[in-house]
Amino acid sequence: MDIEDIKTIETKSAEETFALGEKIGMEASPGLVITLKGDLGVGKTVLAQGLAKGLGIEEPVNSPTFTILQVYDEGRLPFYHFDVYRIEDPDEMYEVGFEDYFYGEGVCMIEWAELIEELLPENAMHITIEKDPAKGNDYRKITIR
């Protein structure tokens, strides 16, 4: 990977983070897998909501923490939102049938993807969201590679 493949974007509000997700959703093509890394409360769900909007999904998007996977199939592409925080062993992903989603015709977003790193496609887009309290409560540094 070249250094040119890494982008850093700064947002100063939840609305700007949402708008970035929406832009990614509008540009997404079938088979896109996005990993999403960041602490609790950093805005991962806001980015996911924007992505869903960019895909044309109107229903509410929430973090699938207790279900591992939420499927939204009303947009121009299906959206598969994973939260693997509660996965204790990557092999548990086979029970969910992850391969059908990761290598399907939709867009996957995986929160806490570092827990299943060995299962991720090589061409996944990796997004990290970080806070910096010195720059304000709503400031986010978003790195995409």
C-alpha positions in Angstrom: 0.0 0.0 0.0 1.3 3.4 -0.9 1.1 6.4 1.4 -1.2 8.0 -1.3 -3.8 5.3 -0.4 -4.3 6.8 3.1 -6.6 9.8 3.5 -7.1 11.7 6.7 -10.3 13.7 7.1 -11.2 15.9 10.0 -14.9 16.5 10.9 -16.1 19.0 13.5 -19.7 17.7 14.0 -21.8 14.6 13.8 -23.4 16.0 10.7 -20.0 16.2 9.0 -19.2 12.6 10.0 -22.7 11.6 8.7 -22.0 13.4 5.4 -18.7 11.6 4.9 -20.5 8.2 5.4 -23.2 9.3 2.9 -20.5 10.2 0.3 -18.9 6.7 0.8 -22.3 5.1 0.4 -23.1 7.1 -2.8 -19.7 6.0 -4.3 -19.9 2.3 -3.0 -19.9 -0.5 -5.4 -21.0 -4.2 -4.9 -18.6 -6.2 -2.7 -17.2 -3.3 -0.8 -16.1 -4.3 2.7 -15.4 -1.6 5.2 -13.8 -2.1 8.6 -14.6 0.5 11.2 -12.4 1.0 14.2 -12.8 3.4 17.1 -13.6 3.7 20.8 -17.1 3.6 22.1 -19.0 6.8 21.4 -16.6 8.0 18.7 -19.2 8.1 16.0 -19.1 4.7 14.2 -22.9 4.4 14.1 -23.2 8.0 12.8 -20.8 7.1 9.9 -22.8 3.8 9.3 -26.1 5.8 9.2 -24.6 8.2 6.7 -23.4 5.3 4.6 -26.9 3.7 4.6 -28.4 7.1 3.5 -25.9 7.2 0.7 -27.1 3.7 -0.4 -30.7 5.0 -0.4 -31.7 3.2 2.8 -34.4 5.1 4.7 -35.1 2.8 7.7 -33.3 3.6 11.0 -29.8 2.2 11.3 -28.6 1.2 14.8 -25.5 -0.5 16.0 -26.1 -4.3 15.9 -24.2 -4.9 19.1 -26.5 -7.6 20.4 -27.4 -9.3 17.1 -23.9 -9.3 15.3 -25.6 -8.5 12.0 -28.3 -6.1 10.7 -29.4 -6.5 7.1 -30.8 -3.5 5.2 -31.8 -4.4 1.7 -34.1 -1.6 0.5 -31.4 0.6 -1.1 -29.6 0.5 -4.4 -27.2 -2.0 -2.8 -27.9 -4.2 0.3 -26.1 -3.0 3.4 -24.8 -5.6 5.9 -23.8 -3.9 9.2 -21.8 -6.2 11.5 -20.7 -5.5 15.1 -18.4 -8.3 16.1 -17.6 -6.9 19.6 -19.1 -10.0 21.3 -17.3 -12.6 19.0 -15.0 -14.7 21.2 -13.6 -16.7 18.4 -13.4 -15.8 14.7 -14.8 -19.2 13.8 -18.2 -18.0 15.2 -18.5 -15.9 12.0 -19.0 -19.1 10.0 -22.3 -19.6 12.0 -23.4 -16.2 10.7 -22.5 -17.2 7.1 -20.1 -14.2 6.8 -18.7 -15.3 3.4 -22.1 -14.7 1.7 -22.0 -11.1 2.9 -18.3 -10.3 2.6 -18.2 -11.7 -1.0 -21.7 -10.8 -2.0 -23.3 -8.0 -4.0 -23.9 -5.7 -1.1 -21.8 -3.4 1.1 -20.5 -4.6 4.5 -19.4 -2.5 7.4 -17.8 -4.3 10.3 -17.3 -2.7 13.6 -14.5 -4.1 15.8 -13.2 -5.9 12.8 -9.8 -6.3 14.4 -11.3 -9.3 16.3 -11.8 -11.2 13.0 -8.8 -9.8 11.1 -7.9 -13.1 9.6 -11.3 -13.4 7.9 -11.2 -10.0 6.2 -10.8 -9.7 2.4 -7.4 -8.2 1.4 -9.1 -5.3 -0.4 -11.2 -4.1 2.5 -11.4 -0.4 3.2 -10.2 0.4 6.7 -11.6 3.4 8.6 -10.4 4.6 12.0 -12.2 7.3 13.9 -10.5 9.1 16.7 -11.4 11.9 19.1 -9.1 14.7 20.2 -10.7 16.4 23.3 -8.2 19.3 22.9 -9.9 20.1 19.5 -13.4 20.0 20.9 -16.0 17.4 21.9 -17.3 17.0 18.3 -13.9 16.9 16.5 -13.1 13.6 14.8 -10.0 12.5 12.9 -11.0 9.9 10.4 -8.3 7.9 8.6 -9.3 5.9 5.5 -6.9 3.4 3.9 
